[in-house]
Amino acid sequence: MLINSEIESYLSEKGILTPSNFRESKVYEIANGEKIEMRTAILSSIKIDGYQFNNIKIIIGDQNSSLLLGMSFLNRYKWYFDKNTLVLETK
């Protein structure tokens, strides 16, 4: 899961993301071939729209970073599209 610095600030203010959640920074290659070093963390749990997700690995981009749910997150669930809506179900 890729989040931007604005969401990082929000999660930190709410006590969801704490210093103990942070891991080593890693270098990632983005779509245009550029390599960028980004901070990483693990969220022990987060609730989104009533659903709880545990032990989510996140990458933290700058304020202009797009938000992204990667395959490592999606593959934890049975997922499919219903028209234009992504549906996640427990496996």
Phi, psi and omega in degrees: 000128177255125175241164177259174184294334177294316178290324176302314180299315179300312181296324178292316179299325180277356180078012180280324179247114182242166180306329180290344179283339187284143178240187180294147173291152179225156177265129180239142175264124181267177189305326182275005178092351179291143177254129184231135175273129180228151177284152178233158178203168174235124175272123181294323174196152176209143180251127179233119178051042177087353180256135180261133178239136185241148175051058182265122175282130179234152173244137185249115178265186178278187184295341181264000183292140174286154176272140186212132168260114182275174181296330179296330175280309185299324183289354174282352185228161166280122183228150179197167177258134173245100190060244180255019183246130174278125180250129176247132177228149177293147180281000000 
